[in-house]
């Protein structure tokens, strides 16, 4: 049996909303800083962004609110 419509899947917006509802603990700040330094040494811009955002959230929790 074939269908004209694709299988319904959650949208990206719904997935982001669901992820925002669950609080995930951050890794320790020294581990985050080590990852940031390592990404910077490798000139990995995406890695720098991925490591820098949790560092800011850990340093100043009121920023993410």
N, C-alpha and C positions, 0 to 999 in steps of 0.2 A: 504494500500500500504506500503510495507516495503522497506527500503533503506539499501544498503550495507554500506553506510558511515554515521557516526554520524553527528548530526547537528553541523555546524561550530560555534565555540564560540571564543571570543577574547583570545589570548594567554596571559600568565602571563606577558610576555615582553611588549606586547601592552598595557596592563592595567597599568603597572608601568610607561611606557612612557606617557600615558594620565594623570596619577596622577602628574607626574613631571611638566607637562605643566601648571597646575593650582596652583597658590600660595595660600596656606592656612595660615591665621594668627596664630601665636603661642599664647597660653594662657599666662597670666602674669607670670613673673618669680617667684614671691612668691608662686603661685599655683603649678607651676612645682616643686619647691623645696619641698613643703609640700608633694606632691605625691612621690617624690624621698625618702624623709625621712620615709614616711609611708611604702613604699615598702621595704626599708632597714630594718626597724623594724620588718616587717613580714617575713624577709628572703626570699623575692620573687625576685629571680634573673631576671626573665623575666620582672617583673614590674620595677626593677631598670634600666634595659636597655631601656625600653620604656619611662621612665621618664628622664633618663640621656641624651639621645640624643637630645631632644628638649631644655634641659637646655644649652647644649653646643652650639646649633644653635642660641639660644637667646643671649648667652653671647658673642659669636664671630661669627657673620654672614658670615665672609669671609671663615670660615672653610668648610661650606657646598658647596662652589662654585667649 
